[in-house]
């Protein structure tokens, strides 16, 4: 019964994991496999209960259902598959101990000891009327028990050893393991948050603006941005102003070639500018639901109409992505826009040419499993903006 409860608890805990920074739930095929074998564990429990009742009452209405056979079925179709899936989940993590994996592995070891003792003391030493079939089944069950022991011990060990960016196991003291520090060193350094431009236009462009590094947002928890532009009314030669950390810069941009004509820190803007208000927040970790938390954002659009009235749109969305600038070097600091040759020559970042999105280089655990976390900040309308 305890084994059955732990199996379903393992499944529920896996299903409750939400995509966040870097980490997310196991792949859907892994989750479905766990569910299927948990259902099989229910059937195994029923079979074992029927077999035990048949042995106690000794009516032997089910002569084919021996203790040897029921043991073998449980080991092969429940214990081993679920421990293998548990091991896969462990190998796709970064060595942080999780209660459910340790509990499942501990129960696996306890089951190994109990089954082995019962088979040796009761079904081998006391029962001398075993058929050849049952002897073979018992032998295979013992092999399965040793396999279960090996899987359980492996899960215990691997849950305490993180891997570096190359997938090599580190032997740091697991007691001092800090998940956020580890994730920052391995994944988040030099990874930026980039916003698609034009923000609210359905144009098939490849223009992106760097807003901040993920580590910057983590350090301050909350960042505010204002983006103002006359792009809607003047696509040929428009102005774009970005305010970040109380500093504002304006750029004159050719709308056809998307080349920057000049930049200045004076906001010579008309009343017809459209203003976008954006806030980006780092949310804290929530146990195993969000292992190191997540980043969310909100965006509103404030327009000044021809008659002087203002309207606020709260349904505006934007494509925000996590990515690395491929040409970033230690000598250069990343900026809002890409610098070309001379520091005064600017352009938008190209997602296809200049950026590498995190799904290309965030790989988890010893198996270097494909990341299942967020590809960019989550949209949250709960974040308050002035508009």
Buried (B, 14 or more C-beta within 10 A) or exposed (E): EEBBEBBBBBBEBBEEBBBBBBBBBBBEEBBEBBBEBBEBBEEBBEBBEBBEEBBEEEEEEBEEBBBBBBBBBBBBBBBBBBBBBBBBBBBBBBBBBBEBBBBBBBBBBEBBEEBBEEBEEEBBEEEEEBEEEBEEBBEBBBEBBEBBBEBBBBBBEBBBBBBEEEEEEBEEEBEEBEBBEBBBEBBBEEBBBBBBBBBBEEEEBBBBBBBBBBBBBBEEEEBBBBBBBBBBEBBEEBBBBBBBEEEBBBBBBEEEEBBBEEBEEEEEBEEEBBBBBBBBBBBEBBEBBBBBBBBBBBBBBBBBEEEEEEEBBEEBEBEBBBBBBEEEEEEEEBEBBBBEEEEEEBBBBBBEEBBEBBBEEBBBBBBEBEBBBBBBBBBBEEBEBEB
